[in-house]
Amino acid sequence: MYSIKLLFSKTSESLEGRSKWWGAPDLPSGSPYPVVHVAEDGDEWDEPLTFLCQIRCEDIAALDPDGLLPHVGMLYFFAAVDYFLGYDGCPLYTPIGPWPSEIVRVIYSPTCEGLEPYEMHWDDGTDVFLPAEKLDFEACGACDEGFKLLGRPYIIDINEEYDDDYVSLLQIDENEDWGLRFYDCGMLFLLLRKSQLLGRDWQRTVGCLYSC
């Protein structure tokens, strides 16, 4: 088993249609942005999930010899991590342990053609998305720490809870540069059974938050 390490770098070049962490997702025309319906204190609204990253699948093809992931198209990851970025008043429940299925979303586009940056702004007109960072990739061990695709979770407790049939589709570590912190020395794991992964059954992805 193997993993693919994610490497981040700030850049001034356009990342539209390319692999990136943060920024705005470049979605197929007309695609809805992932939201969660919230009802609280008599009010109801659709709360957008945080866009984490998009992976241009051709960028990781050489590092995925078993074809666990698609090797063409674009893969997108969304999750409710606003609270862990320090935003106040986040209405979505994000417990330690398994997450409600609606607050994790994985989307796949079979093509990178005709994608459009999604626009979303605060009331004052400023962009809601964090500055995009370029993503590069390299091979790493199946259970390595840090940010990675595939393999098994770095945390032993999560490995024991989710058996070898599960693949760690995306492992998200803490990052001081972004102010991303999962309580106390935590990690977020997006997990999928291998058969579901090979069947491209993205809606079966589950989240699990670990904290010491």
N, C-alpha and C positions, 0 to 999 in steps of 0.2 A: 504494500500500500504506500501511497505517496501523497504529498501535499504540494500546493503551489503558493509560495510566499508572495504577499502584496508589498510592493515598495512604493512609497509616496514621494513626490517632489513638487515643489511650487514651480509654476511656470507662467509666463506671460503669453504663451502661444495659445491659440484656440484649441479647445478640447472637444469641440462639437463632433459627435459621431465617433469618438475615440473612448478608450478605457479611461475612467476617471473616478475619483472619490470626491463626494460632495458635488457642488455645482447643481445645475438643473438637469434632469434627465432628458435625453433626446429620444422622444417617444414617437411611435408611428402616428401619422396624422389621424386625429379623431380619437385617440386612445384616452380613456378617462384616467385621471390621476387617482391613485389608491387612497381611499379615505375610510374612516370608521365612523359610523353613526353614533352620536353621543346624545344621551338624554340626562339632563342634570338640573335640579332645582326648577323644574317646569319649563326649561328651555330645551330645544333640540337643534342639533346642527351636525354637519359632516366635518370631522376633524382630519386634516391631511396627515398621512404618515410621513416620517422623515425619509427623504431620499438619501441612501447610503452611497451606492456606487452603481456604475454600469460597467460591464465587462464585454469588450469586443472579443467574441469567442475565438477568432482567428489568432488573437494575441497569445492565447494559452494552449493552442492546439499541440504544439511541440512538447509541452510539459505534461500532457494528459494522454499517454500512450494507450490507455485502456478505453478511451472515448467515453469517460464517465459524464463529461459535459459536452454540449454541442461544440462543434468546431467552426461553425458559421453563425452569423446573426449576433444579436445583442442580448445579454442577460442583465436584468435589473434587480436590485435589492432595496427594499423599504422596510423600516421598522420604527416602532414608537420609542425613539431614544431622546426626544427633546428634553425630558427631565434630567437626563444624564449629561446633557450639554449645558445645564445650568439655567434653563428657561423656567420661569415661574408660572404657576397656574396651569400646569399640564393636566388635562382632564382624563388621560388614558391610564388605566391601571397597569403597572409594570412590576409584577412581583418577582422576588427571588424564586427560582425554580421554573417550572413550565409556564409559558405565557399563553394567554388566550389566542386562539388561532387568528383572529381578525387583526391583531396588531403586528403581524409579520406578513410580508407579501413578496413573492418572487414572480417576476414577469419575464417572458421570453419573446423576442421578435426574431423570426427566422431570417430576416434580412436587415442589413444596415443602410439600405437605400431609403430615401424619403423620410428620414427621421427628422423631427423638429424639436428644438429646445422648448420645454414646457415653461410657461411664464406664470409666476405667482408672486404677488406683492403684498406687503403690509399696507395698512390703511394710509400711511404717509407716502406710499408709492415706492418705497425701497424694496429691493429684491429679498425674498425670504430665504433664499438658498445660500449656504455657506460658500466661500470661494472654492472653486474646483481645484483639485490637485491631480497631477498626472499619475497614472498607475503603470508600473512596470512589474514584471513577474520573474521569479526564479524558482528552481526546484528546492524543496526542503523536506525534512523528515515528516513522516505521517502524523506524529504527535507533537510536533514543535510548537513553541509558544508564539505569540504575536498574531498578526493578521494573516489569514491564509484561507485558501480554498481547498476543499477535499480533505482526505485523511480522517483522522480521529481527533476528538477533543484533547486539548492539552491537559485539562483538569481530570484527575483520576476519578473523582466523584461522579462526573458527568459520564465518563466511560462506563462506570459501573451501573449507572441508571439507564443508559441507552446502550444496548448490546451491540455486537460487532456487525449486525445487520444495518446499523445506521452509519451514514456518512456525514461528516461535519461539512456541510455545503459551504458555509461561511463562518469563520471564527473571528470575532471582533474583540480586540483588546482595548485597554485604556490608552489615552494619548493626551499628554499634558499640553501639547501645542494647540489642540482643539478644545481643551477643557472637558474632554470626554472621560468620565469617571463612573464606574459601575459600583456605587456604594463604597466598599472597602476592598481594593485589590480584586475586582471582579472581571468577568468576561461574559460576552453574549455569544451564544451558539445558535446557528440556524441549521437544523438537522433534517435529514430526509433518508428514508430507507433506500438501500441500494437499488432494489427493484423499482421503486418509485422514481428514483433519479434516472435510471436507464429508460424508464417509460415516459420521462419528461413530465411527470405528474407534479408540477411545481406547487399546486394549491395544497399539497399535503405537507409542505414544509412546516416544521414546528420550531418555536423558539424556546430557549432555556437560558435563564440568567443565573450565573454563579457569582457569589460574593463570599469572601472569607468571614 
